[in-house]
Amino acid sequence: MSEEVRKQINYVVVCINEFAKRNSLSPRAAFTYLYDNKGIHFLKENYDIEHTLSLDDAIDDLEIICRNNGGVLA
């Protein structure tokens, strides 16, 4: 596995965990929500830009993307 792929995986994991914390979800529930509502896909496709932002900005973006794809958090 290349170093670039490792960095992307680590970044996605950090974003999932931060999303979970912000929304009072377990990491597993956060992953499922993000996966089902295209958040994981968004992070993978936009890694080059997203990883330069603050984590707060990245999580804000994830919330918008997921909402736009039908996601609803209780």
Backbone torsions as a table, in degrees:
resi	resn	phi	psi	omega
1	MET	NA	134.7	-178.2
2	SER	-74.9	160.5	178.5
3	GLU	-62.8	-37.3	179.8
4	GLU	-63.6	-41.4	178.6
5	VAL	-65.8	-40.3	177.2
6	ARG	-60.3	-42.6	178.9
7	LYS	-62.7	-41.8	179.7
8	GLN	-64.5	-43.9	178.9
9	ILE	-61.7	-46.7	179.1
10	ASN	-59.8	-41.1	-180.0
11	TYR	-63.9	-44.9	179.5
12	VAL	-62.0	-42.0	179.0
13	VAL	-62.4	-44.3	178.3
14	VAL	-61.4	-43.6	180.0
15	CYS	-63.8	-41.4	177.8
16	ILE	-60.3	-46.4	-179.2
17	ASN	-65.1	-40.2	178.3
18	GLU	-68.7	-38.9	175.9
19	PHE	-61.7	-42.4	178.9
20	ALA	-60.5	-46.8	-179.6
21	LYS	-61.6	-47.4	-176.7
22	ARG	-61.9	-34.5	-174.0
23	ASN	-106.4	14.4	178.1
24	SER	52.0	48.2	178.5
25	LEU	-116.4	158.3	169.7
26	SER	-73.2	155.8	176.3
27	PRO	-56.0	-37.0	179.8
28	ARG	-65.5	-44.3	179.2
29	ALA	-65.4	-38.5	178.1
30	ALA	-63.8	-44.9	178.8
31	PHE	-60.1	-47.1	-178.5
32	THR	-60.5	-45.8	178.8
33	TYR	-60.8	-48.9	-178.7
34	LEU	-64.6	-39.5	179.5
35	TYR	-66.1	-48.0	-177.2
36	ASP	-65.4	-27.8	-175.8
37	ASN	-110.2	23.2	171.3
38	LYS	71.7	13.2	178.2
39	GLY	-69.3	-41.4	178.8
40	ILE	-64.3	-43.9	178.1
41	HIS	-59.0	-43.6	178.5
42	PHE	-58.5	-46.0	-179.9
43	LEU	-62.6	-42.4	-179.7
44	LYS	-65.9	-43.6	-177.4
45	GLU	-72.1	-28.4	-174.2
46	ASN	-116.1	22.9	-177.8
47	TYR	-53.6	-44.1	-175.8
48	ASP	-55.8	-34.2	-180.0
49	ILE	-92.5	-48.0	-173.6
50	GLU	-60.4	-36.9	-176.2
51	HIS	-72.0	-9.8	176.7
52	THR	-88.3	-10.8	-179.8
53	LEU	-88.3	166.4	173.2
54	SER	-68.2	158.0	177.5
55	LEU	-62.2	-36.8	177.8
56	ASP	-59.8	-43.5	178.7
57	ASP	-65.8	-40.6	179.4
58	ALA	-63.8	-41.4	179.3
59	ILE	-68.5	-38.7	174.2
60	ASP	-56.9	-45.8	179.1
61	ASP	-61.1	-42.6	179.0
62	LEU	-61.2	-41.8	179.6
63	GLU	-62.4	-40.5	178.8
64	ILE	-66.1	-48.4	-179.5
65	ILE	-58.5	-47.2	-177.9
66	CYS	-65.2	-42.1	177.4
67	ARG	-60.6	-41.8	179.4
68	ASN	-66.2	-18.9	179.5
69	ASN	-106.8	22.2	173.3
70	GLY	94.6	1.6	-179.0
71	GLY	-71.9	138.1	177.3
72	VAL	-135.1	122.1	175.2
73	LEU	-99.1	137.0	-178.6
74	ALA	-69.4	NA	NA
